[in-house]
């Protein structure tokens, strides 16, 4: 029996293709059926998701289909009325470290402030002991983006100040579904400067200039990718295997 690349969040045992499992419909955490029934709920901290029962070999296709479905809207930007395209946030080439340059995103863990101090002492601590960073090689986030105002939507929600405030709380309370280690709270550096700058890439060919002769060439090779208007996304990542999730959904190591 082959592994599906997941461990049960309740018992920490490997899930195989022949197992009967329950996948949380909210956070996509995987459980053996008997483990979910024994616990009576999803094992993710504070999660109230409803389970979906399936065989182990259907887990990865289910997760992928769920993320695709959650990214079906909006079709029209509520801000400017322009078309919103489906695609991915993909990091640009990162500086090589002992090898060839690689594409990916950068995760920066949060550095907690000293107890009783949140201002000057916190800044001094960050200078002395900077927050750890690690590269998520080949990481890509399913998203949508407006072709005109460049606003980004994750799972139907605009990536704005409200999103960051909502999902920036309690982001380090979960555990890695791969190795069981507690996730580190932090952020994905979408605009990381020298560490790499993410861009949005359309799934298909946009039609910005559909009335021009040769517009398909221009749009496909020159205007299919654009930088996004976001500096960081609240995220949680595993220090060991670098499994990462945003808003309770996995964005790295789906397979």
C-alpha positions in Angstrom: 0.0 0.0 0.0 1.5 3.3 -1.1 1.5 6.5 1.0 -0.5 9.5 -0.2 2.1 11.9 1.3 0.0 12.7 4.3 -0.1 11.7 7.9 -3.2 11.6 10.0 -3.4 14.7 12.1 -4.8 12.8 15.0 -2.6 9.7 15.3 0.4 11.0 13.2 0.5 7.7 11.2 1.0 7.6 7.5 -2.2 7.6 5.3 -2.1 5.0 2.5 -4.1 4.7 -0.7 -6.2 1.9 0.8 -7.2 3.6 4.0 -10.7 5.0 4.5 -10.2 8.7 5.5 -12.1 11.8 6.4 -10.8 15.1 5.1 -11.9 18.3 6.8 -13.9 20.4 4.3 -12.6 23.6 5.9 -8.8 23.2 6.5 -8.3 20.0 4.4 -6.6 18.1 7.2 -6.6 14.4 6.7 -7.7 11.8 9.3 -8.2 8.1 9.4 -12.0 7.5 9.6 -11.7 5.9 13.0 -9.4 8.7 14.3 -12.0 11.4 13.3 -14.8 9.3 14.9 -12.7 8.8 18.1 -11.9 12.5 18.3 -15.4 13.6 17.3 -14.1 16.6 15.3 -11.2 18.0 13.2 -7.9 17.9 15.0 -6.8 21.3 13.7 -6.9 23.9 16.5 -10.3 25.6 16.7 -11.4 24.2 13.3 -15.1 23.3 13.0 -15.0 21.8 9.5 -17.3 19.1 8.3 -15.6 15.9 7.1 -15.7 14.3 3.6 -15.2 10.5 3.6 -13.1 8.9 0.8 -10.4 6.4 0.1 -6.8 7.5 0.5 -6.1 7.5 -3.2 -8.7 10.3 -3.7 -7.2 12.7 -1.1 -4.9 14.7 -3.3 -7.3 15.0 -6.2 -10.0 16.2 -3.7 -7.7 18.8 -2.2 -6.7 20.1 -5.6 -10.3 20.2 -6.8 -11.3 22.1 -3.7 -8.7 24.7 -4.1 -9.6 25.2 -7.8 -13.3 25.5 -6.9 -12.6 28.0 -4.2 -10.8 30.2 -6.8 -13.6 30.3 -9.3 -14.7 33.8 -8.2 -14.8 36.7 -8.7 -15.0 36.9 -12.5 -15.3 40.7 -12.5 -13.3 42.9 -10.2 -15.6 44.7 -7.7 -13.2 47.6 -7.6 -12.8 48.6 -11.3 -15.1 46.3 -13.2 -12.4 44.7 -15.3 -11.9 41.0 -16.0 -10.3 38.9 -13.2 -8.0 36.1 -14.4 -7.3 32.7 -12.8 -3.6 31.8 -12.3 -0.9 31.5 -9.7 1.4 33.6 -7.6 4.8 32.4 -8.5 8.0 33.7 -7.0 10.7 35.0 -9.3 14.2 33.5 -9.5 15.8 33.7 -6.0 19.6 34.3 -5.4 21.5 31.0 -5.7 22.8 29.4 -2.5 25.5 27.0 -3.4 23.8 26.0 -6.6 21.6 27.2 -9.4 19.0 29.9 -8.9 15.5 28.6 -8.1 12.0 30.0 -8.3 9.9 30.1 -5.2 8.5 32.2 -2.4 10.2 33.3 0.9 8.7 32.6 4.3 9.7 34.7 7.3 8.8 33.5 10.7 7.6 36.0 13.3 10.0 37.1 16.1 8.0 37.4 19.3 8.5 40.6 21.3 9.8 40.3 24.9 7.1 40.0 27.5 5.8 43.3 28.5 7.4 45.2 25.6 6.1 45.7 22.1 8.0 48.7 20.7 11.7 49.6 21.3 12.7 46.3 22.8 11.0 44.4 20.0 13.0 46.4 17.4 16.3 45.8 19.3 15.5 42.1 19.5 14.9 41.8 15.8 18.3 43.5 15.1 20.1 41.2 17.5 18.2 38.0 16.5 16.5 38.5 13.1 13.5 36.3 12.3 14.4 33.1 10.5 13.6 32.8 6.8 13.4 29.9 4.4 12.8 29.4 0.8 9.8 27.5 -0.5 11.2 26.2 -3.7 8.8 26.0 -6.6 5.9 27.2 -4.3 2.9 28.7 -6.1 -0.4 29.9 -4.7 -3.6 29.4 -6.6 -5.2 32.9 -7.0 -7.0 35.3 -9.2 -6.0 38.8 -10.2 -7.6 41.7 -12.0 -5.9 42.5 -15.3 -6.4 46.3 -14.8 -5.9 47.3 -11.2 -3.8 44.2 -10.3 -5.8 43.4 -7.2 -5.3 39.8 -6.0 -8.0 37.5 -4.7 -7.3 34.3 -2.7 -10.2 31.9 -2.5 -12.6 34.7 -3.4 -11.3 37.1 -0.8 -9.4 40.3 -1.8 -5.8 40.3 -0.6 -6.1 43.6 1.3 -5.7 45.0 4.8 -8.8 43.2 6.0 -7.6 39.8 4.8 -4.2 40.4 6.5 -5.8 41.4 9.7 -8.3 38.6 9.7 -5.8 35.8 8.9 -2.9 37.3 10.8 -4.3 36.1 14.2 -3.7 32.6 15.6 -1.8 31.4 12.5 0.7 29.3 14.4 -1.8 27.1 16.3 -1.8 24.2 13.9 0.5 21.2 13.3 2.2 20.0 10.1 0.1 17.2 8.4 3.4 15.7 7.1 5.7 15.5 10.1 3.5 16.6 13.1 5.7 19.5 14.1 4.0 22.7 15.3 3.8 25.3 12.5 5.6 28.6 12.9 3.6 31.8 12.4 4.9 34.4 10.0 4.3 35.7 6.5 5.1 35.0 2.8 7.2 37.8 1.4 5.4 38.3 -1.8 7.5 41.4 -2.5 10.8 40.4 -0.9 13.1 42.7 -2.8 16.5 41.1 -3.2 15.1 37.8 -1.9 12.7 37.5 -4.8 9.6 39.2 -6.1 6.4 37.2 -6.8 4.4 37.8 -9.9 0.9 36.7 -11.0 0.8 34.4 -14.0 -2.4 33.7 -15.9 -3.5 30.2 -16.7 -4.6 31.2 -20.1 -3.9 34.0 -22.5 -5.4 37.4 -21.5 -7.2 39.5 -24.1 -6.1 43.0 -23.2 -5.7 44.0 -26.9 -8.2 41.7 -28.7 -8.8 44.4 -31.4 -5.1 44.7 -32.3 -3.4 42.7 -35.0 -1.2 40.2 -33.4 -2.7 40.9 -29.9 -2.4 37.2 -28.9 1.4 37.4 -29.3 1.7 40.6 -27.2 -0.7 39.4 -24.5 0.8 35.9 -24.3 4.5 36.8 -24.2 4.5 40.2 -22.7 1.4 40.8 -20.6 0.5 37.4 -19.2 2.5 38.1 -16.0 2.4 41.1 -13.7 3.7 42.1 -10.3 1.1 42.0 -7.5 0.2 44.8 -5.1 0.9 43.0 -1.8 4.0 43.0 0.4 3.3 40.0 2.6 0.6 37.4 3.2 0.0 35.9 6.8 1.0 32.3 6.7 2.1 29.3 8.9 5.0 27.1 7.9 6.7 24.0 9.2 10.4 24.6 10.2 11.3 21.0 9.3 9.7 20.1 6.0 8.5 23.7 5.0 4.8 22.7 4.5 3.1 26.0 4.4 -0.6 27.2 4.5 -2.4 30.4 4.1 -5.9 31.0 5.7 -5.9 27.3 6.7 -5.3 26.1 3.2 -2.1 24.4 2.0 0.0 26.2 -0.6 3.1 24.1 -0.5 3.8 20.4 -0.6 0.4 19.4 -2.0 2.1 16.3 -3.4 
